[in-house]
Amino acid sequence: MTAAERRLASGGGIDRSRPLRFTFDGRPYRGFEGDTLASALLAEGVDIIGRSFKYHRPRGVIGAGVEDPACLVELAGRAASGNQQAATVRLRDGLAATSVNCWPSPELDAAGIIGAFSRLLPAGFYYKTFMWPGWRYYEPWIRRAAGLAAAPATPAEGRFETRHAHADVLVVGAGPAGLSAALAAAGSGARVVLVDDNRVPGGALLNRRLGIGGAPAEEWAAKAGGELAAMDNVTYLCDATAWGYREHNLVLVVQRNPETPDVIERSWKVRARRVVIATGAHERPLVFANNDRPGAMLASAVQAYVNRYAVLPGTTAVVFTNNDSAYGAAADMAAAGIDVAAIVDSRKDVPGAARALVGGTEILAGQVVTEAHGRRRVRSVSAGDPAGGTMRRIACDLLAHSGGWNPVVHLHCQSRGTLRFDDTIAAFVPKDAAQPAAVAGAAAGLPSLGDALADGAAKGAGAAEAAGFRALSRPLPECRDQPYAVEPLWLAVAPGREDRSFLDILNDVTVDDVRLALREGYRSIEHVKRYTTGGMGFDQGKTGNANIIGTVAHVKGIAVPEAGFTTFRPPYVPVAFGAVAGARTGPVVLPFRHTPVTAWNIEQGAVMYEAGGRWRRPGYFPKPGESFQDSVDRECRSVRQRVGVYDGSPLGKFEIKGRDALRLLDLVYTNDFSDLAPGKGRYGLMLTDDGMILDDGVTFRIDEHRYLMTTSTANAETVNRHLERILQVDRRGWDVRITTLTSEWCNATICGPRARDVMKALATDIDIDRDAFPFMHFRSGSVAGLPARVFRVSFTGEVSFEVNVRRRHFRSLWDRVMDAGRRFGIEPVGSEASHVLRTEKGFLSLGHEADGTVDPHDLGMSWIMSRKKADFIGKRAVEIRRSSGEPRRELVGLLPDDPEQAIPEGAPLTPGGSKRASEGLTTACVRSVVNDRWIALALLENGRERIGGTAHARTRTRIIPARIAAPCFHDPEGRLLRG
Amino acid sequence: MHLIRCPHCGHRDESEFVYGGPFSGARPDDPGAIQDEAWSNYLTVPDNPVGPVVECWWHANGCGAWVTIARDTATHDIREARDDRG
């Protein structure tokens, strides 16, 4: 049959006035507006669209929508995307698709030879065959052979976006039940969101030839859809799939081809008061040998391609069924010109209503198709009585099969709704809802059109009423339906052919694989699923799962409901990562926080770092020709010998006020704050109640009931949460209010022997004389004409003035500091130099020295653990932990024996450098300018009593011996910083 | 995603909140008077039932309130929300 003969001259939902050109595997083809990629390829006579995942068997179109388990394609060009289902890809002009799993092409697949060795690749073969010498040697080869599409090399053109929506009633599905539900709910005035994965309303009505209200059913659907779309209180999302049902009635929807041209897909998060799930039913395939051959298709899919896309998928067909619905399909096929050679029905008694649909077509009642023949496409089938007797070969190029219908219960089950097995339709149907939701129509197990319309109307009205609206009753239209009855048939395969009878076509899971899993002791359906991978592909077993359950029940000799079913999880359809991320890509994901001098830093050529708390700050300021170490050394020397300035703005800052402010400080800090006088500051250490170090910082007393707390940059948010929790949960009666000032005040830390000179040159009305403004005090006043708070604290060990001004004044302060400091040789200092300077002093840096196992005693800070206070947070836990008497790792300094040898930060210390359990770790290692050598800080078991001895850092390549020293390498008495 | 009722802001998405762990009563005033084992259990052995739990959430990306809710871990039903600020 030529391509032209495969496309009917009239009928269907395609627009013949709008031809479209596309390519598949580089070859040009043509289709029409309204086609899917699958329908267009069928019309063009392309039988083989891909190769299977494991055995590389040829695969063609099986389904007509999301249930199709075979045809994965990769899209190139503008809409670049991997692993798309050909049956759901809307045909566009210029579409470029390629098959996956095939090399060099699906017609001539080099790995197809694997098919000949399929007995070597049973379920679980990964675990059994590729054990020696190690999985890692096999994995790359297997991944390539069994791979899906590669991720696109370049981002798709356009963008993804997310919308949030609220609905009184969300209706999923615009088939007969969904439309009926939406009409009933919308009529009440409720806000209705209607989601449907087709571009036009109607659902299954588009594929079949039924009637509603005296007209073709699709006309009724078009009218109903139009009516809904025109209503102000209805949002009708077409070409959109509800793929996840989460807690508290949140339904996740991905909308393809939204009206905004540069939006590739739009993600909707719909929070609904009530949900009506009207997702219809999927046809299940029958299981016989070579049921995956191109030309073997679901009967409903053949019907859809004939009716909706005006495509004839073959010339001569055999229909194999266990139910009535295939008779309607056979009738439509015959009407379109397909020669239906025979209907093979496993039921001995075929209902008269079904027979009446197909006139004189031969019906082989009580017989089954056991095997399809033909290498690249079905050429004939074997049919006969399953109990024995002669088999008959029937020539055909199309085998339309139907094993009955499964309600699409995915969303219902994702919402934690329960299922029961309905013997009448031999399928699992929804039982109880777990959230405010109802299932309507075929999804609820009602196969007839009249029932679907009535059930939809009732559930839609019920949902609106439950959401507080009054639904008006609406007359139901008359309808012309077809009969439905089914007798389950799980296996039609002859013995010996079960290795090529597929249950999960996507993942190449055969009847043999399931038997093997059961034989090897995987009894639970969940274990069978994991061992065979049946139902674990991108289609989530839409066609395969029911047959796997049926096979398990058949092999074990139990009833189907006893076999149970596997958990339904999102996503219902493959969803692009882009759609999940929405606009949250690149710098928007976690935006940086900036201080007002970021631009200045970049102008100076600073190398910018993230400094914790998402702050972006300079790491160092390289000058031309300098190495990294040159720059850091220069910045350190400026602070030790002259003066440097450091942007300390990201430091956490909180104003704490109220009558109980002191009580709060005494609870959260380990040391005593009760004797802190106004104008003074005190260093404090904060623990969590399990005795771990939470934060450290200096808190100043402004006046009697008012304090200013500073925290480390990275922990500002954590401290805020900690304090607020105490005040709001634990100590609700306390009179304390906390104001976050971190971004309100910025600070320039002027530090070094000439810092006071710079302060004078800046002009300030604060008396900055050493005796008038001693260390650990603060003053308010004017600096460089700007209102300022100045703190005398030091993280470098040198004289420091932290000049805090309002954010809007900070850039001018910074410029004035640089101007005033020029003649004293001031230099900006980055976080690298800051790290060196604090390491030389042995000052604590959270995340380096405090890692969640360390308590204050370990750090040599026993002095900060108040003995006077009866309680503070963490006190009890530290006491309990230390009472065990186990050896502790204590903070020490390390001086590598070779002064030019650095120890990598984080390097473990082991006894004698041997390959034994570590006795500590290197927390910081820097090149010290004042010592002209490498120095390190470390946590070492019983370290304090080992000062003077030797420790050994063990790295991958060498053992580094180092002398153990006190953890301070510069001005241990602290004279300089008080100067 | 949960929908958590903040007493100040109404029903808000879980993404606005930071989980604060189970609520095991206000912190005792005098931990020194409690036996070692009891205190260790208080700190480190929270109940983890399938069923109703009482837990704290911080409306971090909202009004900053700590909210205590009663939630069923099996069904995610939230039965009550209390404003801890009183």
Interface residues (C-beta under 8 A of the other chain):
Chain A: R246 E247 H248 L250 K269 R271 R416 A434 D689 D690 E717 R721 E724 R725 I726 Q728 V729 D730 R731 R732 A870 D871 I873 K875 R876 A877 I880 S883
Chain B: M1 H2 L3 V18 G20 F23 A26 R27 D29 D30 P31 G32 I34 D36 W39 S40 L43 T44 C56 W58 A60 G64 A65 W66 T68 T75 H76 I78 D84 R85 G86
